Amino acid sequence: MTDKLPPPLLALFAPRPPLRYLPPSDTAPANRRTARISGVAKFLEILNTPEPSYVPTETKAEEIERLRREKLQAHENRVKDGLESWNPNSDPLVKGDPFQTLFISRLSFDTTEQDLDDECGRYGQIERIRIVRDKISGKPRGYAFVVFAREKDMRVAYKDMNGVQIKGRRVLVDVERGRTVKAWKPRRLGGGLGGRHYTKAGLLRPVGKDLLREKERESDRFRQPERERERHDRDRYRARGGGREWDRDKERDRVRDRDHDRDRFRDRHDRDRNSDRSRWRR
């Protein structure tokens, strides 16, 4: 049948030319020899002699510990230098009688001298107001000193202003202790009177869910005597042998109160719906 095919198709069935011979690119397998394998005895002397310039690599845990020690040491040096140079009596920014000076802390950074004047001016005449600022950036540090004209006015403000809200934050007041208390140190140098207690919930006014929770606690506190009296009556009734009757009566009262509350809610809901309908029609 192939003799009947045309020459173009017969060319498709023609055999391919033989492959060209190429010599191998590496050593012939017959001439290959495996390298001799020796022991490590000749390297023992090199291994036992450490390199003088070798520095061990520091692990991550060692790096964290080293940075922690450096930071602690830097803080100790900073506190030591600050204690040596700290002297409030020689500070040119500190003026006025220390026994007439009121210290106000936990201030909002938006507080101005006018805000402090409006708040402290109710207690007497004010000579000077100083809001402490950072020496480099000029931003407020969150505390201030108010110098009154009379010591009596300062004492009244000291007793009355603790916990007052200024710019939405409750402040803490105190007398100036730097020039009045011997061996006094500020908090940044390891002294002071304490930490950030204003973040506790007791000093903050509850809002939202916290306010609702506070009201629930108060209602529970008011209902506590009634519960104690009810528990006492139940125990006394059960001691006489009438425990089941007591439980049944109390359950009946509880169901009656629940039905009464539900009916009252339905009546109020119907009234509100009718009023809405009449308002819509009008």
C-alpha positions, 0 to 999 in steps of 0.5 A: 500500500505504501507504493500508492502513497505520494512522495511527500507522505513517503518522506514521513516514513523514511528512517532518521539518520544515525546519531553522531558519536561523541567521546565522553566528557569525563573519565571513562568508567573503566579508568575511574579510581575512588579516592582513599579515605583516611582517618581524622587522627592528623586533625586532632592536633589542630582541633586541640589548639584553639584559635587565639582570635576566635570569638564565640557567637552570642546566642539570642538569650545571651543578647537579651540578658546583656541588653537588660544588664546594660539598660539597668546599668545605664538607669542606675548611672543616670539616677546616681548623676541626677541625685548628685546634681539635684538641688531644688533650692538652686533651681532658677525656675523654682520660686515662691515660698515652699509652704505656700506652694501646692503641687498638682499632678496627673494633669491632662497635657491640654491643661493651661495656666488659665485652667489652673487659675480658674480652678485654684483661684476660688481658694485665694489669691495666686502669685504664680503658676508653673506647668513643668515642661520637658527641657528638650521637647517643651511638652508638658510633663503632667504636673504643675506648681501653684504658689498662693499668696497666703499659706492658709489658702494653700491648706484649704486647697490642699484639703479640698482639691484632691480628686477634682476633675480638670480637663476630664482627668481627676488630679492629685494634689500635695504640698511641695516636698522638695524644699520642705522635706529633708532628704526628699527625692523625686520619683524619677530618681527613686523617691516619690510617694507611689505609682500610677494609682489613678488607673485603678477603677476606684478613682475613675467615674464609671461610664457605660457598662461600668456604670450599669454594673455599679448600679446593679451592685448597689441594688444587690447591696440594698436587696441583701438584707431582704435576702438574709431575712428570707433565708432566715425565715426559710431555715426557721420554717424548715426546722419546724418540718415545713420545708416543702410547703415553704418552697411551694409557697415561695414558688407560687409567689414568684410565678405570680410576680413574674406574670404580673410583671409580664402583664404590666409590660404588655399593657405598657407596650400596647399603650406605646404602640397605640400612641405611635399609631395615632401620632402616625395618623395625625 
